[in-house]
Each structure stands twice: as structure tokens, then as C-alpha cells.
Amino acid sequence: MPAKPRKSRPDKPAVIVLRLPGHLKNRLIDYCDSLGVPYTNWAVLALLAQMDAELGIPPAPPAVAPLPTAVDELHAYLRGERLTLPCGREGSSCPGTERPERVAGFDFCPECHIRVM
């Protein structure tokens, strides 16, 4: 009897179990603590970076500007200015516009999806 096809649920978090010795896990946790990143997030990014490297996908360019805070947006709105988004484009400075996307504990530009460091 053939196996049932799996249903695709791209937004549902998945659990991946990695078995490794305790001393390696401790090294990984210490390393991630020194970076200020949860080790589960670091592991996901490391896997994605390796997959992108094998597929030949170039890394994303660095952010041009930090994500604007609510205060930055308010100041720009009152001055009649437009804020520079992390991708380098000028975005809307009106309060209530799209907020940064947060995925796995990291912020991404809502316009171009570039990760903000």
C-alpha cells in the first residue's frame, strides 16, 4: 500500500531532532550566547546558509539602515520626511504602516525582506 502524501503546512513550526554529544551542545550554546542569539535560531540559519551555498544562492546584502522605531517614524512624519528602510529604499513614514517582519527571532525589512542586523 503506497504511503499517503504529506500535507504541506508551511507556516506551522516543525521540530527537527539532532543527536550530538553533550560537550558539543555545550560548545554550541556557549558560542551562541557569545553572539547573543538563541542556539535554535543559529542552527536554522546555519542550515539555510549551507543549503543556499550548495544551491549557489548569493548571500543577502547588508542592511543600509536600521529598522525605524515608532519615535523615528513619528519624527519623520511630523517633519514631512520619508525614512530610509534597511534595503536602502525610502519607505512610508506614516505611523501604522507595515511593521518589521519577525521570523525566528530576527527582524526583516517589510518591503524587501532583507534581514536587519
N, C-alpha and C positions, 0 to 999 in steps of 0.2 A: 504494500500500500504506500503510495507516494506521500511525502511529508506535506503538511498544509503550508501554503505560502504565509510568510510573516506579514503582519500589518505594519505599515510604516507610520510611525508617530514621531516625527522629527522634533517636536517641542517637548517631549517627555524625557526627563533626565534618565540616563542609562547608568547602570552600575557595571564597572569592569574590575575584576579582581586580579591583582598582580601578586604573585607569591615571590618574596625575596627575603633573604636573611635579615634578622633584626638589626644587625650592625649597619647594613646598607640603608635600611629605612631610617635609622637614626641619623646617618650622614645626610640623607636626603632632607629630612626635617630640619636639621641644623643649617644646611645650605639655603633652604627656602626661607627660614627665619632671618638669615642674614640679608636676604633680598627683600624681606617684608611681604612675601607672597605665600598664601596657603599652598601646601605641597600638592594638594589635589589639582589646583589650578595650574601650577607649574607643570605637572605631569601631562595635563591635557594640552598645554601649549607646546611642550616638548614633542609630544606625539604628532601634533598638527604640523610643527616646523619640519620634522623628519619626513612626513608624508609630502609636504609641499616641496621639499628639497628633492625627493625622489621623482616627483612629477614634473620638476622644472619650473615650478611657480615662483616668481621672484618675491622677496620679502616686501611687505608694505613700506611705503616711505615714512620717514619720521614725521611726527606732528609739527606743524608750523607754529601753532599757538595752543595754549591750554584751553580746556573747556571753560566757557564763561560761567561765572556764578550768577545767582539771581541778582546780586548787587551790581555786577558788571553789566548785566542786561538792563537793569533799571537806569543806571548812569547813562548808558548809550542811548536808551530810548528818550530820556529827558534832554540829552544833547542833540538828538536827531541824527545820531551816527549809526553805522552798521558795524557789528562785531566781526572780527576775523575768526573763522572756525578753524579747527585743527587741520583741516585739509588745505587751508590757505584761501579758500573762497570766503567772500563776505556773506554772512547769514543775517537772518532777520533778528533785530534786537528787541522785538516786542516781547514783553513778559507773557508767558503762557504758550510760547511756541514749543516745538518738539524738544524734549529733554534728552540728554545723552542716553544712549542705549547702554545698559549694564548687562554684560554677559560674563558669567563665571567670575564675578568679582572685578571685572575690568570695564573701563568706560570707553565707548566708541563714539565717534562723530556721528550725529544723527543724519547728516547729509551724505557723507561719502563712506562711512563705516571704517575710517582709519582709527586704529587704537591710539588712545591718548595716554602717554606715559605719566 
